[in-house]
Amino acid sequence: MKIFLHIFFIILLGLVTFFGLGPVLMADGAMQERFWTAAIVIILYLVITVCYRKALKWTSKK
């Protein structure tokens, strides 16, 4: 069960990195657009990390 949990979150973080940081680094838009995209990506990283830690605690209790 833990292996599937790790794999799921690794894939999720990889997708956020690929689709989130790509537009931040290679955006043709204004600096404000890059800033908001970077802020959303950081918030997504934080949410995913919190969910990952809670899922690990939940699975270790069983």
Residue pairs with C-beta under 8 A, 6 or more apart in sequence:
1 59
2 56
2 59
5 52
5 55
5 56
5 59
9 48
9 51
9 52
9 55
12 48
13 45
13 48
16 41
16 44
16 45
16 48
20 37
20 40
20 41
20 44
21 41
23 34
23 37
24 34
24 37
24 38
24 41
27 33
27 34
27 37
